[in-house]
Amino acid sequence: MTPPEPQTPSAAYLRVVQLLIRLEEVILAALLTIIIGLACYQISLRWLTQGGLPWIDPLLRYLVLWGGLIGAALATARNNHISMDLIGYLLGSRAKQWLSLVINIFSTVVCAFLVRATLLFIRSEYEFGGSGLLGLPSWAWNLIFPLAFSAICLHFLLNALQSIHNLVTGASPSDE
C-alpha cells in the first residue's frame, strides 16, 4: 500500500495569501516612492530657496514609520524577519519543523497582545489626542500600529498553519 500524496493548501488559500502579500508590496513601493520624491523635493527647495516646506520633514518621519512597519509585515510573510537561531542549526529536519511551529505560535500570541495594546493606544489618542500633521488627528497617523501588528500576527498565524501542514503531511519547508 502506498502512502497518500501530501495535500497542498487550497488554491483559494494561496490566492488570498498572495493577494495580501502583493497589497503590502504595492503599498510599500508607493510609500518608498513618495518618501524619495518628497525628500528630493525638500532638498531641492533647501538648495534653491534656502528653506523648505515645514510640513515635509514631519510627514517624512510618519511615512518612514509606516514603511518600516509595513516592511516588517512583509518580511514576516516571507519568513525573512529578524530571528536568532541559537539551536536550529543543531536540530534535524523534523525537530526544526516543530521548533518553527512553537516559534510561530508564540509570535502570534505576542503579536495579538501587541494588537490589543495598540488599539488601546489609538482609543486613548482618539479620546485625548490633539490635531496632528496636515490637520489630521494624531490617532489617524498612528493607525499603522494596529494595522501592521494585525498583519504581522496574521502572517505568523499563517506560518504556524503552514508548519502544522508540513508536520501532518511530512512535507519539508523546502518543498514549497
TORPA-4810 file (N, C-alpha, C, O; in nm, 3 decimals):
<nodes>
NODE_1_0.085_-0.118_0.000_0.000_0.000_0.000_0.089_0.124_0.000_0.184_0.133_0.078_M
NODE_2_0.059_0.217_-0.087_0.140_0.338_-0.098_0.085_0.445_-0.004_-0.036_0.452_0.017_T
NODE_3_0.172_0.527_0.052_0.124_0.635_0.139_0.048_0.739_0.057_0.077_0.758_-0.061_P
NODE_4_-0.049_0.805_0.119_-0.125_0.906_0.046_-0.035_1.023_0.006_0.063_1.055_0.073_P
NODE_5_-0.071_1.084_-0.105_0.002_1.201_-0.153_-0.019_1.318_-0.056_-0.131_1.342_-0.012_E
NODE_6_0.088_1.390_-0.024_0.070_1.509_0.062_-0.019_1.611_-0.009_-0.001_1.641_-0.127_P
NODE_7_-0.116_1.662_0.066_-0.205_1.762_0.008_-0.144_1.899_0.024_-0.080_1.930_0.125_Q
NODE_8_-0.163_1.980_-0.076_-0.115_2.118_-0.069_-0.228_2.207_-0.022_-0.345_2.171_-0.036_T
NODE_9_-0.195_2.322_0.033_-0.301_2.415_0.073_-0.387_2.448_-0.048_-0.341_2.447_-0.162_P
NODE_10_-0.513_2.478_-0.021_-0.607_2.504_-0.130_-0.563_2.623_-0.214_-0.491_2.712_-0.167_S
NODE_11_-0.606_2.623_-0.338_-0.571_2.731_-0.430_-0.628_2.864_-0.382_-0.564_2.968_-0.397_A
NODE_12_-0.748_2.860_-0.325_-0.810_2.984_-0.275_-0.728_3.042_-0.160_-0.708_3.163_-0.153_A
NODE_13_-0.682_2.956_-0.070_-0.600_3.000_0.042_-0.472_3.065_-0.009_-0.434_3.173_0.037_Y
NODE_14_-0.406_3.000_-0.104_-0.282_3.055_-0.159_-0.307_3.187_-0.231_-0.224_3.278_-0.223_L
NODE_15_-0.420_3.199_-0.300_-0.452_3.325_-0.369_-0.472_3.438_-0.270_-0.426_3.550_-0.294_R
NODE_16_-0.540_3.410_-0.159_-0.564_3.514_-0.058_-0.432_3.558_0.004_-0.409_3.678_0.021_V
NODE_17_-0.346_3.463_0.037_-0.216_3.497_0.096_-0.133_3.577_-0.004_-0.073_3.678_0.033_V
NODE_18_-0.129_3.534_-0.128_-0.052_3.606_-0.229_-0.109_3.745_-0.254_-0.034_3.840_-0.277_Q
NODE_19_-0.242_3.759_-0.250_-0.304_3.890_-0.267_-0.266_3.983_-0.153_-0.236_4.101_-0.176_L
NODE_20_-0.267_3.933_-0.030_-0.228_4.014_0.086_-0.082_4.058_0.074_-0.050_4.174_0.098_L
NODE_21_0.005_3.966_0.036_0.147_4.000_0.020_0.164_4.101_-0.092_0.241_4.196_-0.078_I
NODE_22_0.093_4.083_-0.201_0.102_4.178_-0.314_0.054_4.317_-0.272_0.114_4.418_-0.310_R
NODE_23_-0.055_4.323_-0.195_-0.106_4.451_-0.146_-0.001_4.521_-0.059_0.020_4.641_-0.072_L
NODE_24_0.062_4.445_0.029_0.167_4.502_0.112_0.284_4.552_0.027_0.340_4.658_0.055_E
NODE_25_0.320_4.478_-0.076_0.429_4.520_-0.165_0.395_4.649_-0.238_0.480_4.738_-0.249_E
NODE_26_0.272_4.660_-0.287_0.231_4.780_-0.360_0.230_4.901_-0.268_0.279_5.008_-0.304_V
NODE_27_0.174_4.885_-0.148_0.171_4.996_-0.053_0.313_5.039_-0.016_0.343_5.158_-0.010_I
NODE_28_0.400_4.942_0.009_0.538_4.974_0.045_0.610_5.043_-0.070_0.684_5.139_-0.047_L
NODE_29_0.591_4.996_-0.191_0.654_5.061_-0.307_0.604_5.204_-0.324_0.682_5.295_-0.353_A
NODE_30_0.473_5.225_-0.306_0.417_5.360_-0.317_0.474_5.451_-0.208_0.511_5.566_-0.235_A
NODE_31_0.482_5.399_-0.085_0.539_5.479_0.025_0.683_5.516_-0.002_0.724_5.631_0.018_L
NODE_32_0.762_5.419_-0.049_0.902_5.448_-0.078_0.916_5.551_-0.189_1.004_5.637_-0.184_L
NODE_33_0.832_5.542_-0.289_0.834_5.640_-0.398_0.801_5.780_-0.346_0.867_5.878_-0.381_T
NODE_34_0.698_5.788_-0.264_0.659_5.917_-0.206_0.769_5.972_-0.115_0.801_6.090_-0.119_I
NODE_35_0.827_5.885_-0.033_0.934_5.928_0.058_1.052_5.984_-0.021_1.102_6.092_0.010_I
NODE_36_1.095_5.912_-0.122_1.209_5.957_-0.202_1.176_6.086_-0.276_1.257_6.179_-0.281_I
NODE_37_1.056_6.093_-0.332_1.015_6.214_-0.404_1.008_6.336_-0.313_1.060_6.442_-0.347_G
NODE_38_0.945_6.321_-0.196_0.935_6.434_-0.103_1.071_6.475_-0.049_1.100_6.594_-0.034_L
NODE_39_1.155_6.376_-0.018_1.289_6.409_0.034_1.370_6.485_-0.071_1.436_6.583_-0.039_A
NODE_40_1.364_6.440_-0.196_1.436_6.510_-0.303_1.381_6.651_-0.324_1.457_6.745_-0.346_C
NODE_41_1.250_6.663_-0.318_1.187_6.794_-0.333_1.230_6.889_-0.220_1.262_7.005_-0.244_Y
NODE_42_1.231_6.837_-0.098_1.271_6.919_0.018_1.418_6.960_0.006_1.453_7.075_0.036_Q
NODE_43_1.503_6.868_-0.038_1.646_6.901_-0.055_1.661_7.008_-0.163_1.739_7.102_-0.147_I
NODE_44_1.587_6.993_-0.272_1.593_7.092_-0.381_1.549_7.229_-0.332_1.612_7.330_-0.363_S
NODE_45_1.440_7.232_-0.255_1.393_7.360_-0.202_1.498_7.423_-0.110_1.516_7.545_-0.113_L
NODE_46_1.564_7.344_-0.032_1.665_7.398_0.059_1.784_7.453_-0.018_1.842_7.554_0.022_R
NODE_47_1.821_7.389_-0.125_1.933_7.438_-0.206_1.896_7.564_-0.283_1.973_7.660_-0.290_W
NODE_48_1.775_7.562_-0.341_1.738_7.671_-0.431_1.681_7.793_-0.358_1.704_7.906_-0.401_L
NODE_49_1.609_7.772_-0.250_1.542_7.884_-0.183_1.591_7.909_-0.042_1.536_7.993_0.029_T
NODE_50_1.693_7.836_0.000_1.748_7.849_0.135_1.645_7.815_0.243_1.656_7.861_0.356_Q
NODE_51_1.545_7.735_0.208_1.444_7.692_0.305_1.357_7.586_0.240_1.367_7.563_0.119_G
NODE_52_1.276_7.523_0.316_1.188_7.419_0.264_1.050_7.435_0.323_1.022_7.531_0.396_G
NODE_53_0.965_7.342_0.292_0.830_7.344_0.348_0.834_7.278_0.486_0.886_7.168_0.501_L
NODE_54_0.779_7.345_0.587_0.794_7.294_0.724_0.721_7.163_0.752_0.755_7.094_0.847_P
NODE_55_0.621_7.128_0.673_0.544_7.008_0.700_0.604_6.882_0.637_0.561_6.772_0.669_W
NODE_56_0.703_6.896_0.548_0.757_6.779_0.479_0.837_6.690_0.574_0.822_6.568_0.569_I
NODE_57_0.921_6.747_0.659_1.003_6.664_0.748_0.919_6.581_0.845_0.946_6.461_0.859_D
NODE_58_0.818_6.638_0.912_0.734_6.553_0.998_0.658_6.447_0.918_0.639_6.334_0.964_P
NODE_59_0.613_6.485_0.798_0.544_6.388_0.713_0.637_6.273_0.675_0.597_6.157_0.677_L
NODE_60_0.761_6.305_0.642_0.857_6.201_0.609_0.881_6.107_0.727_0.897_5.987_0.708_L
NODE_61_0.883_6.161_0.847_0.901_6.075_0.965_0.786_5.976_0.979_0.807_5.858_1.007_R
NODE_62_0.662_6.025_0.959_0.547_5.935_0.966_0.553_5.831_0.853_0.524_5.713_0.875_Y
NODE_63_0.589_5.875_0.734_0.593_5.782_0.621_0.701_5.676_0.638_0.682_5.561_0.599_L
NODE_64_0.815_5.714_0.697_0.920_5.616_0.725_0.870_5.514_0.828_0.896_5.394_0.816_V
NODE_65_0.799_5.561_0.929_0.740_5.471_1.029_0.644_5.374_0.963_0.650_5.253_0.986_L
NODE_66_0.554_5.427_0.879_0.459_5.341_0.808_0.533_5.241_0.719_0.498_5.122_0.716_W
NODE_67_0.633_5.288_0.647_0.708_5.199_0.559_0.782_5.090_0.636_0.785_4.975_0.593_G
NODE_68_0.840_5.126_0.749_0.912_5.028_0.830_0.820_4.920_0.884_0.856_4.802_0.883_G
NODE_69_0.702_4.959_0.930_0.610_4.860_0.985_0.547_4.773_0.876_0.526_4.654_0.897_L
NODE_70_0.518_4.832_0.761_0.466_4.750_0.650_0.576_4.657_0.601_0.549_4.542_0.565_I
NODE_71_0.699_4.705_0.598_0.812_4.619_0.562_0.829_4.504_0.660_0.865_4.393_0.619_G
NODE_72_0.805_4.529_0.788_0.814_4.422_0.888_0.707_4.317_0.863_0.733_4.197_0.877_A
NODE_73_0.587_4.361_0.828_0.480_4.265_0.796_0.516_4.183_0.673_0.493_4.062_0.669_A
NODE_74_0.572_4.248_0.574_0.613_4.178_0.452_0.727_4.080_0.479_0.727_3.969_0.426_L
NODE_75_0.821_4.120_0.562_0.931_4.029_0.599_0.878_3.907_0.674_0.926_3.796_0.653_A
NODE_76_0.778_3.929_0.759_0.718_3.817_0.831_0.646_3.724_0.735_0.653_3.601_0.750_T
NODE_77_0.578_3.780_0.637_0.508_3.697_0.538_0.606_3.609_0.461_0.574_3.495_0.427_A
NODE_78_0.722_3.663_0.434_0.823_3.588_0.357_0.914_3.506_0.448_1.006_3.439_0.400_R
NODE_79_0.889_3.512_0.577_0.971_3.443_0.676_1.116_3.491_0.672_1.209_3.414_0.693_N
NODE_80_1.133_3.620_0.644_1.265_3.683_0.638_1.284_3.785_0.750_1.371_3.872_0.741_N
NODE_81_1.205_3.775_0.853_1.215_3.870_0.964_1.340_3.840_1.046_1.402_3.734_1.031_H
NODE_82_1.373_3.932_1.131_1.491_3.914_1.217_1.463_3.801_1.314_1.358_3.798_1.380_I
NODE_83_1.556_3.709_1.323_1.541_3.599_1.418_1.680_3.558_1.468_1.781_3.581_1.401_S
NODE_84_1.681_3.499_1.584_1.806_3.448_1.640_1.798_3.296_1.642_1.718_3.238_1.716_M
NODE_85_1.880_3.234_1.562_1.880_3.089_1.553_1.991_3.036_1.645_2.106_3.020_1.603_D
NODE_86_1.954_3.009_1.769_2.053_2.965_1.866_2.075_2.814_1.862_2.186_2.766_1.886_L
NODE_87_1.969_2.739_1.831_1.984_2.594_1.830_1.934_2.528_1.702_1.952_2.408_1.684_I
NODE_88_1.874_2.604_1.613_1.815_2.547_1.492_1.913_2.471_1.406_1.877_2.370_1.345_G
NODE_89_2.034_2.518_1.399_2.135_2.452_1.315_2.177_2.317_1.372_2.235_2.235_1.301_Y
NODE_90_2.147_2.292_1.499_2.181_2.165_1.563_2.072_2.059_1.546_2.096_1.941_1.570_L
NODE_91_1.954_2.102_1.505_1.839_2.013_1.501_1.823_1.947_1.363_1.871_1.997_1.262_L
NODE_92_1.755_1.834_1.365_1.720_1.767_1.241_1.601_1.835_1.175_1.544_1.929_1.231_G
NODE_93_1.564_1.787_1.060_1.456_1.849_0.983_1.323_1.848_1.058_1.254_1.950_1.064_S
NODE_94_1.287_1.734_1.113_1.158_1.722_1.184_1.156_1.811_1.309_1.056_1.876_1.337_R
NODE_95_1.265_1.813_1.383_1.272_1.896_1.504_1.266_2.045_1.467_1.207_2.125_1.540_A
NODE_96_1.327_2.082_1.354_1.319_2.221_1.308_1.175_2.261_1.277_1.133_2.373_1.305_K
NODE_97_1.098_2.167_1.220_0.958_2.196_1.190_0.879_2.219_1.319_0.795_2.309_1.326_Q
NODE_98_0.905_2.136_1.421_0.838_2.155_1.549_0.879_2.287_1.613_0.796_2.359_1.668_W
NODE_99_1.007_2.319_1.606_1.056_2.446_1.660_0.991_2.563_1.587_0.951_2.662_1.649_L
NODE_100_0.981_2.552_1.456_0.917_2.657_1.376_0.771_2.675_1.419_0.724_2.788_1.429_S
NODE_101_0.701_2.565_1.443_0.562_2.574_1.487_0.552_2.645_1.622_0.468_2.734_1.639_L
NODE_102_0.635_2.607_1.717_0.631_2.669_1.850_0.663_2.819_1.840_0.596_2.901_1.903_V
NODE_103_0.764_2.853_1.763_0.802_2.994_1.748_0.690_3.074_1.683_0.660_3.185_1.726_I
NODE_104_0.627_3.017_1.579_0.519_3.090_1.511_0.396_3.106_1.601_0.331_3.211_1.599_N
NODE_105_0.364_3.005_1.680_0.250_3.017_1.772_0.282_3.122_1.880_0.198_3.207_1.911_I
NODE_106_0.401_3.115_1.937_0.441_3.213_2.038_0.437_3.355_1.980_0.386_3.447_2.044_F
NODE_107_0.490_3.372_1.859_0.492_3.504_1.795_0.352_3.553_1.764_0.325_3.672_1.774_S
NODE_108_0.262_3.462_1.727_0.123_3.500_1.703_0.059_3.554_1.830_-0.009_3.656_1.827_T
NODE_109_0.081_3.485_1.942_0.024_3.528_2.070_0.081_3.664_2.111_0.007_3.752_2.153_V
NODE_110_0.212_3.680_2.099_0.274_3.809_2.134_0.217_3.921_2.047_0.184_4.028_2.098_V
NODE_111_0.206_3.896_1.918_0.151_4.000_1.828_0.005_4.029_1.859_-0.039_4.143_1.845_C
NODE_112_-0.071_3.929_1.901_-0.211_3.953_1.939_-0.216_4.049_2.058_-0.301_4.138_2.062_A
NODE_113_-0.127_4.030_2.155_-0.121_4.123_2.269_-0.079_4.263_2.221_-0.132_4.363_2.270_F
NODE_114_0.014_4.270_2.127_0.055_4.399_2.074_-0.058_4.468_1.998_-0.073_4.590_2.006_L
NODE_115_-0.138_4.392_1.926_-0.254_4.449_1.857_-0.349_4.511_1.960_-0.397_4.623_1.943_V
NODE_116_-0.376_4.436_2.066_-0.465_4.488_2.170_-0.407_4.616_2.232_-0.480_4.714_2.252_R
NODE_117_-0.279_4.616_2.263_-0.216_4.734_2.323_-0.223_4.853_2.228_-0.249_4.966_2.272_A
NODE_118_-0.200_4.831_2.100_-0.203_4.942_2.006_-0.346_4.994_1.986_-0.366_5.113_1.962_T
NODE_119_-0.444_4.905_1.995_-0.583_4.951_1.986_-0.619_5.037_2.106_-0.690_5.137_2.092_L
NODE_120_-0.571_5.000_2.224_-0.592_5.084_2.343_-0.523_5.219_2.326_-0.577_5.323_2.366_L
NODE_121_-0.404_5.218_2.268_-0.332_5.343_2.241_-0.410_5.432_2.145_-0.424_5.552_2.168_F
NODE_122_-0.461_5.373_2.038_-0.539_5.450_1.939_-0.665_5.506_2.004_-0.702_5.620_1.978_I
NODE_123_-0.731_5.426_2.086_-0.851_5.475_2.153_-0.817_5.593_2.245_-0.892_5.691_2.250_R
NODE_124_-0.706_5.583_2.315_-0.662_5.693_2.401_-0.630_5.817_2.317_-0.669_5.928_2.353_S
NODE_125_-0.560_5.797_2.207_-0.529_5.911_2.118_-0.657_5.972_2.062_-0.666_6.094_2.047_E
NODE_126_-0.755_5.889_2.031_-0.881_5.938_1.976_-0.954_6.024_2.080_-1.011_6.128_2.047_Y
NODE_127_-0.952_5.978_2.205_-1.021_6.049_2.311_-0.949_6.176_2.354_-1.013_6.279_2.377_E
NODE_128_-0.816_6.170_2.366_-0.742_6.279_2.428_-0.641_6.348_2.336_-0.591_6.456_2.369_F
NODE_129_-0.611_6.287_2.223_-0.509_6.343_2.134_-0.558_6.469_2.064_-0.678_6.492_2.048_G
NODE_130_-0.463_6.546_2.023_-0.496_6.668_1.952_-0.486_6.649_1.802_-0.482_6.537_1.751_G
NODE_131_-0.480_6.761_1.734_-0.467_6.752_1.589_-0.321_6.725_1.556_-0.229_6.766_1.628_S
NODE_132_-0.303_6.656_1.449_-0.168_6.620_1.407_-0.130_6.694_1.281_-0.179_6.803_1.252_G
NODE_133_-0.044_6.634_1.208_0.010_6.691_1.086_-0.098_6.704_0.979_-0.184_6.617_0.966_L
NODE_134_-0.093_6.811_0.903_-0.183_6.837_0.790_-0.330_6.838_0.830_-0.417_6.808_0.748_L
NODE_135_-0.359_6.871_0.955_-0.497_6.881_1.001_-0.561_6.748_1.035_-0.677_6.745_1.078_G
NODE_136_-0.490_6.639_1.017_-0.544_6.508_1.055_-0.524_6.488_1.204_-0.425_6.534_1.260_L
NODE_137_-0.617_6.419_1.269_-0.598_6.393_1.412_-0.477_6.302_1.434_-0.440_6.223_1.346_P
NODE_138_-0.417_6.314_1.551_-0.295_6.237_1.578_-0.319_6.087_1.574_-0.229_6.011_1.537_S
NODE_139_-0.440_6.042_1.612_-0.468_5.898_1.611_-0.463_5.842_1.469_-0.426_5.726_1.451_W
NODE_140_-0.499_5.921_1.369_-0.500_5.872_1.231_-0.359_5.839_1.184_-0.338_5.741_1.111_A
NODE_141_-0.262_5.920_1.224_-0.123_5.894_1.185_-0.068_5.770_1.253_0.026_5.708_1.203_W
NODE_142_-0.126_5.734_1.367_-0.077_5.618_1.443_-0.155_5.490_1.413_-0.130_5.387_1.477_N
NODE_143_-0.248_5.494_1.320_-0.324_5.374_1.285_-0.235_5.263_1.229_-0.276_5.147_1.228_L
NODE_144_-0.117_5.296_1.185_-0.028_5.195_1.131_0.008_5.090_1.236_0.032_4.975_1.202_I
NODE_145_0.011_5.128_1.363_0.050_5.032_1.467_-0.046_4.913_1.475_-0.001_4.799_1.462_F
NODE_146_-0.178_4.935_1.495_-0.265_4.816_1.498_-0.275_4.747_1.362_-0.289_4.625_1.356_P
NODE_147_-0.269_4.824_1.254_-0.277_4.762_1.121_-0.156_4.672_1.095_-0.172_4.558_1.051_L
NODE_148_-0.038_4.723_1.122_0.084_4.645_1.096_0.094_4.525_1.189_0.127_4.416_1.145_A
NODE_149_0.065_4.544_1.318_0.074_4.431_1.409_-0.033_4.327_1.380_-0.011_4.208_1.403_F
NODE_150_-0.148_4.370_1.329_-0.250_4.273_1.286_-0.200_4.193_1.167_-0.218_4.071_1.161_S
NODE_151_-0.138_4.260_1.072_-0.083_4.190_0.956_0.029_4.095_0.996_0.036_3.983_0.946_A
NODE_152_0.116_4.140_1.086_0.225_4.054_1.133_0.168_3.933_1.207_0.214_3.821_1.189_I
NODE_153_0.068_3.957_1.291_0.003_3.848_1.364_-0.059_3.748_1.266_-0.046_3.627_1.284_C
NODE_154_-0.126_3.799_1.164_-0.186_3.711_1.062_-0.079_3.630_0.991_-0.097_3.510_0.968_L
NODE_155_0.031_3.692_0.956_0.138_3.620_0.887_0.201_3.513_0.976_0.231_3.403_0.929_H
NODE_156_0.220_3.543_1.104_0.272_3.441_1.195_0.172_3.326_1.208_0.211_3.209_1.212_F
NODE_157_0.043_3.359_1.215_-0.060_3.255_1.223_-0.058_3.168_1.097_-0.066_3.045_1.105_L
NODE_158_-0.048_3.231_0.980_-0.042_3.155_0.855_0.085_3.070_0.849_0.082_2.958_0.799_L
NODE_159_0.196_3.124_0.899_0.320_3.045_0.905_0.302_2.926_0.999_0.353_2.817_0.971_N
NODE_160_0.231_2.945_1.111_0.205_2.835_1.205_0.119_2.729_1.138_0.144_2.609_1.152_A
NODE_161_0.016_2.772_1.065_-0.069_2.677_0.994_0.010_2.600_0.889_-0.011_2.481_0.868_L
NODE_162_0.101_2.670_0.823_0.186_2.603_0.724_0.278_2.502_0.793_0.303_2.394_0.740_Q
NODE_163_0.328_2.536_0.912_0.412_2.443_0.988_0.332_2.319_1.027_0.383_2.207_1.017_S
NODE_164_0.208_2.338_1.070_0.122_2.224_1.104_0.099_2.137_0.980_0.107_2.015_0.987_I
NODE_165_0.071_2.202_0.868_0.050_2.128_0.743_0.174_2.046_0.708_0.163_1.930_0.670_H
NODE_166_0.291_2.106_0.722_0.416_2.035_0.692_0.436_1.916_0.786_0.480_1.809_0.743_N
NODE_167_0.404_1.935_0.913_0.420_1.826_1.009_0.323_1.711_0.981_0.359_1.594_0.991_L
NODE_168_0.200_1.745_0.947_0.098_1.643_0.923_0.126_1.566_0.795_0.113_1.443_0.790_V
NODE_169_0.164_1.639_0.691_0.184_1.574_0.560_0.324_1.517_0.542_0.349_1.440_0.450_T
NODE_170_0.414_1.556_0.631_0.552_1.509_0.617_0.631_1.588_0.514_0.742_1.550_0.479_G
NODE_171_0.574_1.699_0.466_0.645_1.784_0.370_0.752_1.861_0.442_0.738_1.893_0.560_A
NODE_172_0.857_1.892_0.373_0.960_1.976_0.432_0.940_2.118_0.383_0.887_2.138_0.274_S
NODE_173_0.980_2.217_0.461_0.961_2.357_0.421_1.026_2.387_0.286_0.981_2.479_0.217_P
NODE_174_1.126_2.315_0.248_1.193_2.341_0.119_1.111_2.290_0.002_1.141_2.324_-0.113_S
NODE_175_1.006_2.207_0.027_0.923_2.154_-0.081_0.828_2.258_-0.135_0.771_2.239_-0.242_D
NODE_176_0.808_2.370_-0.063_0.706_2.467_-0.101_0.753_2.559_-0.210_0.679_2.647_-0.253_E
</nodes>
